[in-house]
Amino acid sequence: MRQFLKQALASTIGSLLGLTLFSAVSLTLVTITVGALIQSATNREATKVPEKSILTIDLSRSIVDLNPGKSLQETIAGESTRVTELKSILNAIDAAAKDKRIVAIYLDGSSGKRSNTGFATLKEVRTALERFRTTGKQIIAYNIDMDKRDYYLSSVADRIFINPMGSLDVNGFRSETMFFKNAFNKYGVGVEVVRVGKYKSFGETWSLDKFSPEARQETQQLLNNLWNDFKTSIGTSRKLTPETLQKIADERGVLTAQQSIANKLVDKIAYQDEILAQLKKIGAPDKEEGNDYRKISVKDYAEVADRSPTNSSRKIAVLYAQGNIVSGEGIPGQIGGDSLARQLRELRADKDVKAVVLRVNSPGGSALASDIIQREVRLLQKNKPVVVSMGDVAASGGYWISTYSNKIFAESNTITGSIGVIGINFNFQKLANNNGITWDVIKTSKLADSTTVARPSTPQELAISQQRVNDIYDDFLNKVAESRKLPKQKVAEIAQGRVWSGVDAKKVGLVDAIGGLNDAIAYAAETAKLGKDWELEEYPEVEGWDEKILKQIGGGKDAQLLQNQDPLTAELIKVKNELSVLKSFNDPNHVYVRLPFNFNLD
């Protein structure tokens, strides 16, 4: 009895402590939530645009389609996520062009940090900056160490300044892929790949130790196209020929500040204080900030620019599909087949939504999930216009979900195509046996254990897998031919898993027009005959930190580490990231329509 009383008392005390702790946490959350809401309202109310202000774009912030939102840690610390939404920056630049209070744009690379924004996204921003320049207002760029991304954007500026100790990287593009065949052999991991399309080389990452001739050919062609776009864009802005830029890349690659001046790639060497003095002359000094100039960030100005919505009952929905395509719901950073299909159904049923722009930024993934999504796109397109806007990459499964639309827009340096199918299976027989682990099986039919990881596949099992991949590939060809109104034979010729740049994809009929997100939105409004009476809505809605609080404790920092670590640590993190792709391989049939490689453009 005494023991029972002890346990009961302990349980009661524990419950009371737990309730007290829960109440304290709840009170803390309520306090933080209320405080955050008050702060947000205060910031929005306080945001003003004084005369002679300069719109400042921080080049270290990555530009993304959809902002994942702030984490709990960032909220408590008062930090902002190091990303800017593409739609916000485009709207801000276009609004600034018409706003008499904004006298210039400053591209600020003074932090020395680098973004990982894709080149097709940068091209959209660059095009907006070119529109801004036509108004006669200035664009000033300053940087310490300019990589190719920084320079691609900054080259549109009227004047480019570089730190005396700075450098400029224009050494060309490379795609460096990791191959794991020898590592897998060493540890006893078996890999079996079946595919259709001689260029469908994704499985080669696991099964070879270098590029196949076909993969090397298509990757070289793709890099050449992207590099030509880079040289042409910069050459036009800086009045340099592509041949001149090629010679610089071949002979120097990375230039010092003085060499950058000599080669007419930048205009002047300056320290940051000298830049601030220049900006104060163009705009006005900020009396509250002492030596600073009167500035407004893209984030703050985008809020000001968006304060006058049309409040129309007629909506154009922009639905973002970014990440690997996976079966099921997916997690943040992935495209869940079920979750995106559900969102498409909701938009189809919403009578206020008159047109949908599907923004695709995906290398593909699960064939099943891609087809589930595509089915909903087809049903939606029968009810209202669907326009696709391709971002940095919309390949394989990313192309699969794009096909049945009224029109496909892509940038000239978008990566698309990759119409092909692979099946991939791993087995761990040797690895297990080497460590004393064995399997035994009892079965009722010959193929009952055909999906096992305990042994390699038999020739019969491989033949069955190959036939399934062949069937899905044929279905892929049929759907592309039907949706794009192309002969199947022509689709078969341009398919084969081959990756195309946006400009080449347009030539072969895989996309309709070269243009960005705003071009797609404008076309959707025109197709739906909305005139100017419409309002934009973006999906999916991003959870706030208060909604994530019980989901999001801690989090990876690999992207930040890559910017700040030594070369060896950075390479190890790359290995981890390459292998993490396997987590998205959840197709129930182990069949994938995915870009042949993790395309890292350096």
Backbone torsions as a table, in degrees:
resi	resn	phi	psi	omega
1	MET	NA	-42.4	179.4
2	ARG	-61.0	-41.0	179.5
3	GLN	-64.3	-38.8	178.9
4	PHE	-62.2	-43.6	179.6
5	LEU	-62.8	-39.3	177.7
6	LYS	-60.4	-46.0	-179.1
7	GLN	-65.0	-41.8	179.7
8	ALA	-63.6	-43.6	179.0
9	LEU	-63.5	-43.1	179.0
10	ALA	-61.9	-41.0	179.7
11	SER	-64.6	-41.9	179.9
12	THR	-63.8	-45.7	179.3
13	ILE	-61.8	-42.7	179.1
14	GLY	-61.0	-42.2	179.1
15	SER	-64.0	-42.9	178.7
16	LEU	-63.0	-42.2	178.4
17	LEU	-63.4	-42.6	179.1
18	GLY	-62.0	-41.9	178.9
19	LEU	-65.0	-40.8	178.6
20	THR	-63.0	-45.3	179.6
21	LEU	-62.5	-42.8	179.5
22	PHE	-62.3	-41.7	179.5
23	SER	-63.5	-41.0	179.5
24	ALA	-63.6	-44.4	178.9
25	VAL	-63.5	-42.8	179.8
26	SER	-61.3	-43.8	178.8
27	LEU	-62.1	-40.8	178.0
28	THR	-61.2	-44.3	-179.6
29	LEU	-63.7	-42.0	178.6
30	VAL	-62.3	-42.8	-179.8
31	THR	-61.9	-46.4	-179.8
32	ILE	-63.4	-41.9	-178.7
33	THR	-62.4	-49.5	179.6
34	VAL	-60.8	-43.6	179.2
35	GLY	-61.1	-42.3	-179.7
36	ALA	-64.8	-40.7	179.3
37	LEU	-65.1	-41.9	178.3
38	ILE	-63.2	-43.7	-179.3
39	GLN	-63.8	-41.1	179.6
40	SER	-62.6	-44.9	180.0
41	ALA	-64.1	-40.9	179.4
42	THR	-62.1	-45.9	-179.5
43	ASN	-61.1	-44.0	-178.0
44	ARG	-64.1	-41.2	-179.4
45	GLU	-68.5	-33.4	-174.6
46	ALA	-81.0	-14.9	-176.6
47	THR	-70.1	114.0	178.9
48	LYS	-131.4	159.0	179.6
49	VAL	-116.9	99.4	178.3
50	PRO	-69.5	162.3	176.0
51	GLU	-62.8	149.7	177.5
52	LYS	58.0	44.3	176.1
53	SER	-92.5	158.1	178.5
54	ILE	-118.2	123.3	176.6
55	LEU	-73.8	122.8	-174.1
56	THR	-110.0	127.0	179.0
57	ILE	-111.4	116.6	-179.6
58	ASP	-80.3	111.8	-175.9
59	LEU	-70.3	-13.1	179.9
60	SER	-82.0	-11.3	-179.1
61	ARG	-86.9	127.5	177.7
62	SER	-71.5	142.9	179.3
63	ILE	-100.8	123.2	-176.0
64	VAL	-125.0	161.1	175.8
65	ASP	-69.0	-48.3	-174.9
66	LEU	-129.4	124.2	179.4
67	ASN	-76.8	122.0	-178.9
68	PRO	-68.1	-9.4	179.3
69	GLY	91.7	164.1	-178.2
70	LYS	-78.8	146.0	174.2
71	SER	-81.1	168.3	177.2
72	LEU	-60.2	-42.5	-177.9
73	GLN	-60.7	-42.7	-178.4
74	GLU	-66.7	-36.6	-179.8
75	THR	-65.7	-47.2	-179.2
76	ILE	-63.8	-39.1	-178.2
77	ALA	-79.4	-7.6	-179.3
78	GLY	75.5	21.5	-178.6
79	GLU	-95.5	158.2	175.3
80	SER	-109.4	152.6	177.4
81	THR	-64.0	144.3	-175.1
82	ARG	-85.6	44.6	178.1
83	VAL	-135.3	155.8	174.2
84	THR	-127.3	134.7	179.2
85	GLU	-74.8	137.6	-177.8
86	LEU	-56.7	-46.7	-177.4
87	LYS	-60.6	-37.0	-179.6
88	SER	-65.8	-44.8	-177.0
89	ILE	-70.2	-35.6	177.2
90	LEU	-65.9	-44.7	179.1
91	ASN	-63.1	-40.1	-178.4
92	ALA	-64.5	-44.5	-179.1
93	ILE	-64.4	-44.3	-179.2
94	ASP	-67.4	-38.3	178.0
95	ALA	-67.4	-38.9	-179.5
96	ALA	-63.6	-31.9	179.5
97	ALA	-62.1	-30.3	-177.7
98	LYS	-97.8	-10.7	-173.3
99	ASP	-89.7	115.6	-178.1
100	LYS	-66.2	-19.2	179.9
101	ARG	-75.2	-23.1	178.9
102	ILE	-93.7	118.8	-175.8
103	VAL	-102.8	-14.9	-177.9
104	ALA	-166.1	168.9	172.4
105	ILE	-120.4	136.8	178.4
106	TYR	-116.1	119.2	175.1
107	LEU	-91.5	104.7	-167.9
108	ASP	-99.2	108.8	176.0
109	GLY	-111.4	25.3	-173.7
110	SER	-71.8	-17.7	-178.6
111	SER	-72.0	-22.5	-177.4
112	GLY	80.2	-6.6	178.7
113	LYS	-86.0	158.3	-175.1
114	ARG	-121.4	146.2	177.3
115	SER	-92.2	171.5	174.4
116	ASN	-118.8	30.9	179.9
117	THR	-63.2	139.3	178.4
118	GLY	-73.8	156.9	-174.9
119	PHE	-70.7	-30.4	177.1
120	ALA	-68.2	-37.3	175.5
121	THR	-64.9	-44.1	177.8
122	LEU	-61.0	-34.5	179.8
123	LYS	-64.7	-38.1	177.2
124	GLU	-63.0	-42.8	179.3
125	VAL	-67.3	-40.6	179.9
126	ARG	-61.2	-40.8	178.6
127	THR	-63.5	-39.5	177.2
128	ALA	-64.6	-39.1	177.8
129	LEU	-65.5	-36.4	176.8
130	GLU	-64.3	-38.1	175.9
131	ARG	-63.2	-40.0	179.7
132	PHE	-60.9	-41.4	-178.0
133	ARG	-63.2	-29.5	-178.3
134	THR	-66.5	-14.5	178.7
135	THR	-80.6	-8.8	-178.1
136	GLY	92.9	-4.9	177.1
137	LYS	-79.7	153.5	-174.0
138	GLN	-88.1	153.7	168.1
139	ILE	-124.1	124.3	179.8
140	ILE	-115.6	134.4	179.0
141	ALA	-123.3	139.7	176.8
142	TYR	-139.4	140.1	179.9
143	ASN	-152.6	162.6	176.2
144	ILE	-100.1	-61.6	175.7
145	ASP	-122.9	104.7	-176.8
146	MET	-89.5	119.7	170.1
147	ASP	-87.7	-175.9	-174.8
148	LYS	-65.8	-35.1	178.2
149	ARG	-64.1	-48.4	179.2
150	ASP	-58.2	-44.2	-175.1
151	TYR	-72.8	-35.1	177.4
152	TYR	-56.9	-41.8	179.3
153	LEU	-78.2	-43.6	-174.0
154	SER	-70.1	-23.7	-175.5
155	SER	-63.7	-16.1	178.7
156	VAL	-78.1	-11.6	-174.7
157	ALA	-68.6	155.8	174.9
158	ASP	-65.9	-41.1	178.7
159	ARG	-138.7	135.0	178.6
160	ILE	-115.1	126.1	178.3
161	PHE	-112.1	146.8	179.0
162	ILE	-135.1	144.8	178.0
163	ASN	-63.4	144.0	-179.0
164	PRO	-55.4	-31.2	179.3
165	MET	-96.5	8.7	-175.4
166	GLY	-81.2	178.7	178.7
167	SER	-145.5	164.8	-179.4
168	LEU	-133.3	123.3	-178.0
169	ASP	-99.4	110.0	173.2
170	VAL	-132.7	45.0	-172.7
171	ASN	-87.8	10.6	178.3
172	GLY	98.8	175.8	-178.7
173	PHE	-102.3	148.7	171.4
174	ARG	-142.6	152.5	172.2
175	SER	-124.3	109.3	-174.6
176	GLU	-106.9	113.0	-174.5
177	THR	-107.2	139.7	175.2
178	MET	-86.9	141.4	177.1
179	PHE	-122.3	135.1	-170.0
180	PHE	-114.3	9.4	-175.9
181	LYS	-57.0	-51.1	-176.2
182	ASN	-65.5	-36.6	177.5
183	ALA	-66.1	-43.2	179.3
184	PHE	-64.3	-40.9	177.3
185	ASN	-61.5	-41.3	-178.9
186	LYS	-60.9	-41.3	-175.7
187	TYR	-95.3	-4.1	174.8
188	GLY	87.7	30.7	176.6
189	VAL	-101.7	123.5	179.7
190	GLY	-95.1	142.8	-179.7
191	VAL	-129.6	131.9	176.9
192	GLU	-125.0	126.0	-177.3
193	VAL	-123.6	128.6	169.7
194	VAL	-118.4	143.1	-174.5
195	ARG	-152.6	165.5	170.1
196	VAL	-129.7	132.9	-177.6
197	GLY	106.0	117.4	-174.5
198	LYS	-66.7	-18.2	178.3
199	TYR	-96.9	-0.9	-177.2
200	LYS	-80.7	86.9	-165.4
201	SER	-109.4	15.1	-176.6
202	PHE	-57.0	-43.4	-178.4
203	GLY	-64.8	-14.9	-179.8
204	GLU	-64.5	-23.5	176.5
205	THR	-55.7	-34.5	-176.5
206	TRP	-99.2	-23.2	-170.9
207	SER	-108.0	-10.2	179.6
208	LEU	-124.2	172.2	177.0
209	ASP	-113.6	6.3	174.5
210	LYS	-165.8	172.8	179.4
211	PHE	-59.6	139.7	168.0
212	SER	-73.3	160.6	178.8
213	PRO	-55.6	-39.1	-179.3
214	GLU	-67.7	-42.7	179.2
215	ALA	-65.3	-39.5	179.1
216	ARG	-63.7	-42.1	-178.8
217	GLN	-62.2	-49.9	-176.2
218	GLU	-70.8	-35.1	179.1
219	THR	-68.0	-39.7	177.9
220	GLN	-62.3	-42.8	-179.8
221	GLN	-64.4	-42.4	179.2
222	LEU	-63.7	-45.9	178.8
223	LEU	-61.6	-39.9	178.7
224	ASN	-59.9	-42.6	-180.0
225	ASN	-64.5	-44.9	-179.7
226	LEU	-66.4	-39.2	179.5
227	TRP	-67.5	-39.0	177.6
228	ASN	-63.8	-39.7	176.8
229	ASP	-63.3	-41.0	178.5
230	PHE	-60.5	-50.2	-178.5
231	LYS	-64.9	-40.9	-178.5
232	THR	-66.4	-44.9	-178.9
233	SER	-62.9	-48.4	-179.0
234	ILE	-68.3	-42.5	-179.6
235	GLY	-59.7	-39.7	179.1
236	THR	-63.9	-43.0	-178.6
237	SER	-70.9	-38.5	-174.6
238	ARG	-98.0	3.2	-179.9
239	LYS	57.9	48.5	176.8
240	LEU	-126.4	145.7	179.0
241	THR	-79.3	152.6	175.0
242	PRO	-57.4	-32.9	179.0
243	GLU	-65.0	-38.0	178.2
244	THR	-64.7	-44.2	179.7
245	LEU	-65.9	-36.6	178.1
246	GLN	-64.3	-41.0	179.4
247	LYS	-63.6	-40.4	177.5
248	ILE	-62.9	-43.3	-179.8
249	ALA	-63.8	-39.6	-177.5
250	ASP	-75.2	-33.4	-172.7
251	GLU	-97.8	-28.6	-177.7
252	ARG	-122.2	-51.4	-179.5
253	GLY	80.6	-78.4	178.0
254	VAL	-107.3	123.0	-174.0
255	LEU	-107.7	146.6	171.1
256	THR	-73.1	171.7	178.2
257	ALA	-58.4	-43.9	-178.9
258	GLN	-65.4	-40.7	178.3
259	GLN	-66.7	-34.2	178.1
260	SER	-63.5	-39.0	176.5
261	ILE	-66.2	-46.9	-176.3
262	ALA	-61.2	-32.8	-178.7
263	ASN	-93.5	8.9	174.8
264	LYS	63.5	27.3	177.9
265	LEU	-87.1	-29.8	173.3
266	VAL	-130.0	169.4	-172.6
267	ASP	-101.1	-35.2	-173.2
268	LYS	-157.6	149.1	173.4
269	ILE	-91.0	136.7	-178.2
270	ALA	-160.0	152.1	169.3
271	TYR	-87.2	166.1	-175.5
272	GLN	-62.8	-37.8	-179.6
273	ASP	-63.1	-32.1	178.3
274	GLU	-70.6	-34.7	176.3
275	ILE	-66.0	-43.9	179.2
276	LEU	-59.9	-39.3	177.7
277	ALA	-63.0	-40.0	177.8
278	GLN	-63.2	-43.6	-177.3
279	LEU	-66.7	-35.0	178.2
280	LYS	-66.9	-29.5	176.8
281	LYS	-72.8	-37.9	-179.5
282	ILE	-72.4	-45.3	179.6
283	GLY	-102.0	-115.7	177.9
284	ALA	-151.0	151.1	176.9
285	PRO	-65.4	148.1	175.5
286	ASP	-96.1	106.7	-175.6
287	LYS	-63.3	-32.5	-178.6
288	GLU	-74.2	-27.8	-175.4
289	GLU	-100.0	8.9	177.0
290	GLY	73.0	-106.2	-175.6
291	ASN	-85.2	2.1	-175.5
292	ASP	-83.9	168.1	176.5
293	TYR	-97.8	165.7	-179.8
294	ARG	-78.3	109.7	-172.2
295	LYS	-131.3	161.9	171.7
296	ILE	-142.6	134.1	-177.5
297	SER	-76.9	160.5	177.3
298	VAL	-58.7	-42.3	-178.7
299	LYS	-59.2	-49.9	-178.6
300	ASP	-68.0	-40.9	-177.4
301	TYR	-69.8	-33.7	178.3
302	ALA	-61.3	-36.3	177.5
303	GLU	-65.7	-40.8	178.2
304	VAL	-65.4	-44.0	-177.0
305	ALA	-65.7	-26.2	-177.1
306	ASP	-95.9	12.8	-175.5
307	ARG	-78.3	-8.8	-176.0
308	SER	-119.3	67.1	179.3
309	PRO	-70.0	159.4	-178.9
310	THR	-75.4	-18.2	-177.2
311	ASN	54.8	36.4	179.2
312	SER	-81.8	148.6	175.4
313	SER	-79.1	-10.7	-179.3
314	ARG	-96.7	122.2	-171.1
315	LYS	-114.5	144.8	163.7
316	ILE	-110.3	122.2	-178.6
317	ALA	-95.5	130.1	171.1
318	VAL	-103.6	115.1	-178.3
319	LEU	-107.5	118.6	-176.5
320	TYR	-91.0	128.6	175.4
321	ALA	-123.5	97.8	-176.3
322	GLN	-130.6	136.1	178.6
323	GLY	114.8	-177.2	175.7
324	ASN	-68.3	142.6	177.5
325	ILE	-88.2	122.2	-176.8
326	VAL	-127.1	157.6	175.5
327	SER	-74.1	147.8	178.6
328	GLY	89.4	-151.7	-175.1
329	GLU	-81.0	-32.0	-175.5
330	GLY	75.1	172.8	177.9
331	ILE	-122.9	168.8	177.6
332	PRO	-52.3	131.9	-176.1
333	GLY	96.1	-3.5	176.9
334	GLN	-122.3	161.3	172.5
335	ILE	-103.8	105.4	177.4
336	GLY	-79.4	127.9	-179.7
337	GLY	-57.0	-44.0	-178.4
338	ASP	-71.7	-42.4	-175.9
339	SER	-69.5	-41.4	179.5
340	LEU	-70.7	-37.2	177.3
341	ALA	-62.2	-40.1	178.4
342	ARG	-63.7	-41.0	178.7
343	GLN	-63.8	-40.3	177.6
344	LEU	-63.4	-38.8	177.5
345	ARG	-63.6	-41.3	-179.8
346	GLU	-64.2	-40.1	178.1
347	LEU	-67.2	-33.6	177.6
348	ARG	-66.0	-36.3	-177.8
349	ALA	-81.9	-18.3	-176.7
350	ASP	-78.5	110.8	-176.3
351	LYS	-69.9	-20.7	179.0
352	ASP	-76.6	-23.5	179.4
353	VAL	-82.3	115.5	-175.3
354	LYS	-98.8	-18.2	178.5
355	ALA	-159.1	155.8	-178.4
356	VAL	-129.3	131.8	171.1
357	VAL	-106.0	116.5	178.1
358	LEU	-94.8	110.1	-179.8
359	ARG	-92.8	112.7	-174.4
360	VAL	-106.6	124.9	174.6
361	ASN	-137.3	81.5	-171.6
362	SER	-152.3	139.3	173.8
363	PRO	-86.0	1.3	-178.9
364	GLY	99.2	-158.9	-177.7
365	GLY	156.8	-125.8	-176.0
366	SER	-62.5	129.5	177.7
367	ALA	-68.4	-40.2	-179.9
368	LEU	-62.8	-48.6	-179.3
369	ALA	-63.1	-39.0	178.5
370	SER	-61.0	-40.0	-178.7
371	ASP	-72.1	-35.6	176.6
372	ILE	-61.5	-44.0	178.9
373	ILE	-65.7	-45.4	-177.7
374	GLN	-59.7	-38.1	178.8
375	ARG	-58.9	-42.3	179.9
376	GLU	-70.2	-33.3	175.7
377	VAL	-63.5	-41.2	179.3
378	ARG	-62.8	-45.6	-179.7
379	LEU	-64.5	-39.7	179.0
380	LEU	-64.3	-42.6	-175.8
381	GLN	-65.9	-22.9	176.5
382	LYS	-73.1	-20.6	-177.2
383	ASN	-101.2	-33.0	-176.7
384	LYS	-156.8	158.2	-177.6
385	PRO	-60.6	138.7	173.8
386	VAL	-125.0	121.5	179.9
387	VAL	-118.5	132.6	-179.9
388	VAL	-99.4	133.2	171.6
389	SER	-116.7	115.0	179.8
390	MET	-87.9	136.0	178.9
391	GLY	-92.6	-132.8	-178.5
392	ASP	-65.7	-38.7	-178.6
393	VAL	-146.2	132.9	174.9
394	ALA	-144.8	74.3	-169.7
395	ALA	-121.2	155.1	176.5
396	SER	55.7	-113.8	176.9
397	GLY	-59.9	-31.3	175.3
398	GLY	-64.4	-32.8	175.0
399	TYR	-78.5	-36.9	179.5
400	TRP	-52.4	-47.6	-175.8
401	ILE	-77.1	-7.6	-177.5
402	SER	-93.4	-15.3	-163.3
403	THR	-66.9	-48.9	-174.6
404	TYR	-84.7	75.0	-180.0
405	SER	-137.6	164.8	178.9
406	ASN	-67.8	-35.2	-179.1
407	LYS	-160.9	144.9	177.9
408	ILE	-114.2	123.4	173.8
409	PHE	-104.8	140.6	174.5
410	ALA	-144.5	153.2	171.4
411	GLU	-77.9	160.3	-178.8
412	SER	-62.7	-26.4	179.8
413	ASN	-107.1	18.2	169.6
414	THR	-66.1	145.9	175.8
415	ILE	-101.4	119.1	-175.2
416	THR	-143.7	-168.8	-177.4
417	GLY	81.3	-127.0	-177.8
418	SER	57.2	47.2	179.7
419	ILE	-80.5	96.8	-178.0
420	GLY	-168.1	171.9	-175.5
421	VAL	-138.7	141.4	174.2
422	ILE	-130.6	153.8	169.4
423	GLY	-123.7	137.5	-176.1
424	ILE	-137.3	134.2	178.1
425	ASN	-134.3	140.7	176.5
426	PHE	-111.7	146.2	170.0
427	ASN	-134.6	150.6	-172.3
428	PHE	-121.1	29.3	-176.8
429	GLN	-60.0	-53.5	-176.5
430	LYS	-65.6	-41.9	178.6
431	LEU	-58.8	-45.6	-179.2
432	ALA	-67.6	-46.3	-178.8
433	ASN	-60.2	-39.3	179.6
434	ASN	-63.4	-20.7	-179.9
435	ASN	-110.9	21.2	173.3
436	GLY	81.3	13.0	-179.2
437	ILE	-103.6	133.1	176.6
438	THR	-130.7	160.8	175.0
439	TRP	-120.6	154.9	168.9
440	ASP	-138.0	153.7	-174.3
441	VAL	-139.6	144.2	171.0
442	ILE	-122.3	128.9	-174.2
443	LYS	-144.0	163.3	-177.1
444	THR	-100.3	-12.9	179.8
445	SER	-149.5	163.0	-172.0
446	LYS	-59.6	-35.7	-173.4
447	LEU	-103.8	13.9	-176.4
448	ALA	-60.7	-30.6	-179.2
449	ASP	-109.0	30.5	-175.7
450	SER	-68.4	-17.4	179.7
451	THR	-100.8	12.0	-176.9
452	THR	-68.5	152.8	173.1
453	VAL	-100.1	7.6	-173.9
454	ALA	-85.7	-11.3	-177.9
455	ARG	-158.2	163.1	173.0
456	PRO	-68.1	160.4	177.2
457	SER	-71.8	151.3	174.7
458	THR	-81.7	163.2	176.6
459	PRO	-55.3	-37.8	178.3
460	GLN	-64.0	-43.1	-179.4
461	GLU	-65.7	-40.0	177.5
462	LEU	-64.5	-38.4	179.0
463	ALA	-64.4	-39.0	177.8
464	ILE	-65.2	-43.7	178.4
465	SER	-62.1	-42.6	179.8
466	GLN	-62.8	-40.0	179.8
467	GLN	-64.9	-39.4	178.7
468	ARG	-64.7	-42.8	178.3
469	VAL	-62.4	-41.6	178.2
470	ASN	-59.8	-43.5	-178.7
471	ASP	-64.1	-42.9	-179.4
472	ILE	-67.5	-38.3	177.6
473	TYR	-62.7	-42.8	179.0
474	ASP	-63.1	-39.3	176.7
475	ASP	-64.3	-40.5	177.1
476	PHE	-59.2	-48.4	179.2
477	LEU	-59.6	-44.2	-179.1
478	ASN	-61.2	-42.4	-177.4
479	LYS	-69.9	-38.6	176.7
480	VAL	-65.6	-43.9	179.9
481	ALA	-60.9	-44.9	-179.0
482	GLU	-67.0	-48.6	-174.6
483	SER	-71.1	-34.6	-177.9
484	ARG	-94.0	-1.1	179.8
485	LYS	55.5	50.6	178.7
486	LEU	-121.7	148.5	174.0
487	PRO	-61.5	140.8	-177.8
488	LYS	-59.7	-35.3	-179.9
489	GLN	-62.9	-38.8	178.2
490	LYS	-67.2	-40.7	177.9
491	VAL	-61.1	-41.1	179.6
492	ALA	-61.4	-34.3	-179.9
493	GLU	-71.5	-37.9	-177.2
494	ILE	-93.0	-2.8	178.9
495	ALA	-84.7	-112.1	177.9
496	GLN	59.4	20.1	-178.7
497	GLY	77.0	8.4	-174.2
498	ARG	-74.5	137.7	179.4
499	VAL	-93.5	136.2	-177.6
500	TRP	-123.3	147.5	167.9
501	SER	-76.7	162.2	-178.8
502	GLY	-57.7	-41.2	-177.4
503	VAL	-66.5	-38.6	177.4
504	ASP	-74.7	-33.8	178.2
505	ALA	-62.2	-35.6	176.7
506	LYS	-67.1	-38.6	-179.2
507	LYS	-63.4	-35.7	-176.8
508	VAL	-94.8	1.1	173.3
509	GLY	93.0	11.1	-179.3
510	LEU	-83.6	-24.2	173.0
511	VAL	-129.9	163.2	-174.1
512	ASP	-98.5	-36.5	-172.4
513	ALA	-149.9	149.8	173.4
514	ILE	-89.0	122.0	-178.1
515	GLY	175.5	171.0	-176.0
516	GLY	-106.8	-164.9	-175.6
517	LEU	-61.5	-44.1	-179.2
518	ASN	-66.5	-31.6	175.3
519	ASP	-64.4	-40.9	179.5
520	ALA	-66.3	-39.9	178.9
521	ILE	-65.1	-44.2	179.3
522	ALA	-61.1	-40.6	179.2
523	TYR	-66.8	-38.5	178.3
524	ALA	-61.9	-42.5	178.5
525	ALA	-63.7	-39.8	179.5
526	GLU	-67.2	-43.8	-178.3
527	THR	-65.8	-36.5	179.5
528	ALA	-83.2	-1.0	178.4
529	LYS	56.1	50.8	-177.3
530	LEU	-95.3	-10.9	-176.4
531	GLY	59.7	-129.5	176.7
532	LYS	-106.6	3.9	-177.5
533	ASP	-94.5	78.2	176.6
534	TRP	-160.1	162.5	-179.3
535	GLU	-133.6	145.1	-177.2
536	LEU	-92.5	136.1	172.7
537	GLU	-129.3	141.6	-175.7
538	GLU	-114.2	138.6	-179.4
539	TYR	-134.2	155.4	-6.4
540	PRO	-75.2	158.1	176.1
541	GLU	-70.8	133.6	-177.7
542	VAL	-85.1	133.2	176.7
543	GLU	-64.5	138.0	172.3
544	GLY	-76.0	168.9	-177.9
545	TRP	-63.0	-30.9	-179.4
546	ASP	-66.7	-29.7	177.1
547	GLU	-78.8	-25.1	-178.1
548	LYS	-90.9	-4.7	-163.9
549	ILE	-58.7	-35.5	179.6
550	LEU	-86.6	-8.8	179.7
551	LYS	-97.6	-29.9	-165.0
552	GLN	-114.9	89.6	175.6
553	ILE	-118.5	115.2	-174.0
554	GLY	81.2	-161.8	179.9
555	GLY	153.1	155.3	-177.8
556	GLY	-73.8	150.2	179.3
557	LYS	-125.1	23.3	-174.3
558	ASP	-58.7	-40.0	-177.9
559	ALA	-62.5	-39.3	178.6
560	GLN	-69.7	-39.2	-178.6
561	LEU	-62.3	-35.5	-179.6
562	LEU	-60.9	-29.2	-178.8
563	GLN	-80.0	-25.4	-167.7
564	ASN	-118.7	-3.0	-175.0
565	GLN	-95.4	167.8	175.8
566	ASP	-68.8	162.8	-174.3
567	PRO	-57.7	-38.5	-178.4
568	LEU	-65.0	-46.7	179.3
569	THR	-62.3	-40.0	179.4
570	ALA	-60.9	-41.2	179.5
571	GLU	-67.1	-38.6	178.6
572	LEU	-64.0	-38.3	177.5
573	ILE	-66.4	-36.6	176.6
574	LYS	-62.0	-40.9	177.8
575	VAL	-59.4	-46.3	179.2
576	LYS	-58.8	-45.0	-178.7
577	ASN	-66.2	-38.3	177.8
578	GLU	-61.6	-46.0	-178.4
579	LEU	-70.7	-25.2	-179.0
580	SER	-66.5	-17.6	176.9
581	VAL	-58.4	-30.3	-178.5
582	LEU	-60.4	-25.1	-179.5
583	LYS	-64.7	-25.5	-178.8
584	SER	-88.3	0.4	179.6
585	PHE	-84.8	77.3	-176.7
586	ASN	-121.2	17.0	176.8
587	ASP	-62.0	129.1	-177.2
588	PRO	-61.9	-23.2	178.7
589	ASN	-99.9	2.9	-179.8
590	HIS	58.6	35.0	-179.8
591	VAL	-119.4	132.6	-171.3
592	TYR	-133.9	144.4	171.9
593	VAL	-118.0	91.5	-171.5
594	ARG	-137.1	151.6	175.1
595	LEU	-51.7	141.7	-173.3
596	PRO	-62.0	-14.3	-175.7
597	PHE	-156.3	164.2	170.1
598	ASN	-79.6	101.1	-170.1
599	PHE	-77.6	103.1	175.6
600	ASN	-108.6	111.8	-176.5
601	LEU	-95.5	115.4	-179.3
602	ASP	-119.7	NA	NA
